[in-house]
Amino acid sequence: PNEAVKYWEAVESEGIGCSVNTRNLAIHAQYIKKDVEKARALLNEALKKNPHALFLRLELIDAEKACGASADCVLGLYLEAPREQRDTFLNRGMLAAYMAAEKWEEAAEYLRTVDRRYTDTSDEAGWYDFCISYADYLIDHDRPDAALEWLHSSRPNPENLTHVNYPEEYMYRHQELYLTGLAYKMLG
């Protein structure tokens, strides 16, 4: 690896390096040298060279988290991604980042613009979790009508995602059912 690093560094010093070269240096820094801060800086540089590199962005997000980045910083990295990536491969992580940053309203507004048929959030770990968690947030803020809207939109999944549209008895729905009952009780 050290011989390869010399070549990568030489290319970088000449200013002709590409994002792959810079990423290689970052991976070496993170996993061989155990220098996550340097890896984060190199991954940032690599992503500037190729802002459409999906997996490079995911590596940078992981490095930022390893360095203790704030939830807002992590969310910002997701939001800087091209829309096609945000609406598909990055959607689940972006929802988690919205929730970690406690930006529920912004996440809800964003999700209203996403076609669920093509997202990575149509299983119980993404879209469903967000809807239930957001409904819980809304109930805590005395908004039972809005909570019911999100509880009802949590199911069913789009027809084209039949691999995740389990029969209801297979779902762990206790929180959903509890929140639905609580919202109706709040409404009187």
matplotlib code that plots the C-alpha trace (Angstrom):
import matplotlib.pyplot as plt

x = [0.0, 2.8, 4.1, 0.6, 0.3, 3.5, 2.0, -1.4, 0.4, 2.6, -0.5, -2.2, 0.8, 0.8, -2.9, -4.0, -5.7, -9.2, -11.8, -10.9, -7.3, -8.2, -10.6, -7.9, -5.7, -8.7, -9.3, -5.6, -5.7, -8.8, -8.1, -4.3, -3.2, -6.3, -6.5, -10.2, -9.8, -7.4, -9.7, -12.7, -10.7, -9.7, -13.2, -14.5, -11.9, -12.8, -16.6, -15.8, -14.1, -17.1, -20.3, -22.4, -20.5, -23.1, -20.9, -18.2, -20.9, -21.9, -18.2, -17.9, -21.1, -19.7, -16.4, -18.2, -20.2, -16.9, -15.5, -18.5, -20.2, -23.5, -26.8, -27.3, -23.9, -24.8, -28.2, -26.5, -24.4, -27.6, -29.3, -26.3, -26.8, -28.5, -32.3, -32.2, -29.9, -31.9, -35.2, -33.8, -30.6, -30.0, -33.6, -33.5, -30.3, -31.7, -34.8, -32.7, -30.6, -33.8, -35.0, -31.6, -31.6, -35.2, -36.3, -39.6, -41.6, -38.9, -38.7, -42.5, -42.5, -39.7, -41.5, -44.7, -42.6, -41.2, -42.8, -42.8, -42.8, -39.1, -37.7, -35.7, -38.2, -41.1, -40.3, -41.0, -37.5, -37.9, -41.2, -43.2, -40.7, -40.8, -44.6, -44.9, -42.2, -43.6, -47.1, -45.6, -44.0, -47.3, -49.2, -46.6, -47.2, -51.1, -51.7, -53.8, -55.4, -52.1, -50.8, -53.7, -53.0, -49.4, -50.5, -52.9, -50.2, -47.8, -49.6, -50.1, -47.0, -47.1, -48.2, -44.9, -43.2, -44.9, -41.8, -42.3, -46.1, -46.4, -49.8, -50.7, -50.2, -46.5, -45.9, -44.9, -47.7, -48.2, -46.8, -48.9, -52.1, -51.3, -50.7, -53.9, -55.9, -54.2, -54.9, -58.6, -58.8, -57.3, -59.9, -62.6]
y = [0.0, 2.5, 2.3, 3.1, 6.0, 7.5, 7.4, 8.8, 11.6, 12.4, 12.7, 14.9, 17.2, 17.8, 18.9, 16.2, 13.9, 12.7, 11.9, 8.2, 9.0, 11.3, 8.7, 6.1, 8.4, 9.0, 5.2, 4.7, 7.5, 6.1, 2.4, 2.1, 5.2, 5.4, 9.2, 9.8, 13.6, 13.4, 11.0, 13.4, 16.2, 14.1, 12.8, 16.4, 17.2, 14.1, 14.9, 18.5, 16.9, 14.6, 15.8, 13.1, 10.2, 8.5, 6.1, 8.8, 10.9, 8.0, 7.5, 11.2, 11.0, 8.1, 9.9, 13.0, 10.9, 9.2, 12.7, 13.7, 16.0, 17.5, 16.2, 19.4, 18.9, 15.4, 16.5, 19.2, 16.5, 14.7, 17.8, 18.8, 15.6, 15.7, 15.3, 11.9, 10.5, 12.1, 10.7, 7.2, 5.7, 8.4, 8.7, 6.4, 7.9, 11.4, 10.7, 9.5, 12.7, 14.8, 13.0, 13.2, 17.0, 17.2, 18.8, 17.0, 19.6, 20.0, 16.3, 16.1, 18.8, 17.1, 13.7, 15.3, 15.8, 12.3, 9.6, 6.6, 4.1, 4.9, 5.5, 3.5, 4.4, 2.1, -0.6, -0.6, 0.8, 3.9, 5.5, 3.6, 4.5, 8.1, 8.3, 6.6, 8.7, 11.9, 11.1, 10.6, 14.0, 15.6, 14.0, 15.4, 18.8, 18.6, 18.0, 14.8, 15.5, 15.8, 12.8, 10.7, 11.9, 10.6, 7.4, 6.6, 7.4, 5.0, 2.1, 0.5, 0.4, 1.2, -1.8, -2.0, -2.8, -6.0, -7.5, -5.2, -5.2, -7.9, -8.9, -6.8, -9.6, -9.7, -6.1, -4.8, -2.3, -1.8, 1.7, 2.7, 1.3, 2.9, 6.3, 6.0, 5.3, 8.2, 10.6, 9.7, 10.0, 13.5, 14.4, 13.3]
z = [0.0, 0.8, -2.8, -4.1, -1.7, -3.1, -6.6, -5.4, -3.5, -6.5, -8.8, -6.2, -5.8, -9.6, -9.4, -11.9, -9.4, -9.8, -7.1, -7.2, -6.4, -3.6, -2.2, -2.2, -0.1, 2.2, 2.6, 3.3, 5.9, 7.6, 7.7, 7.5, 9.3, 11.6, 10.9, 10.5, 10.4, 7.5, 5.8, 6.3, 4.7, 1.7, 1.2, 1.2, -1.4, -3.5, -3.3, -4.6, -7.6, -8.2, -6.5, -8.1, -6.6, -4.5, -2.5, -2.0, -0.4, 1.9, 2.9, 3.7, 5.8, 7.7, 8.3, 9.5, 12.0, 13.1, 13.7, 15.8, 13.3, 14.4, 13.1, 11.2, 9.4, 8.5, 7.2, 5.1, 3.3, 2.4, 1.2, -1.0, -3.0, -6.3, -6.1, -7.9, -5.1, -2.3, -3.5, -4.0, -2.5, 0.2, 1.3, 4.3, 5.7, 5.0, 7.0, 9.9, 9.6, 9.7, 12.8, 14.5, 13.8, 15.1, 11.9, 11.6, 9.8, 7.1, 6.6, 6.3, 3.7, 1.7, 1.8, 0.4, -2.8, -3.1, -5.2, -2.9, -5.7, -6.4, -2.9, -0.5, 2.3, 1.4, 3.9, 7.6, 8.5, 6.4, 5.4, 8.0, 10.9, 9.9, 9.7, 13.2, 14.7, 13.2, 14.5, 17.9, 17.7, 16.5, 19.4, 21.8, 20.3, 20.6, 17.0, 16.9, 13.5, 11.8, 13.7, 12.3, 8.8, 9.1, 10.8, 7.9, 5.3, 6.8, 5.2, 2.7, 0.7, -3.1, -5.1, -7.0, -3.7, -3.0, -1.4, 1.6, 1.7, 4.4, 5.7, 8.6, 11.1, 10.3, 11.1, 14.5, 14.7, 18.4, 18.4, 15.4, 17.0, 20.4, 18.8, 16.7, 19.8, 21.7, 18.8, 18.7, 22.5, 22.3, 19.7, 22.1]

ax = plt.figure().add_subplot(projection="3d")
ax.plot(x, y, z, "-o")
ax.set_aspect("equal")
plt.show()
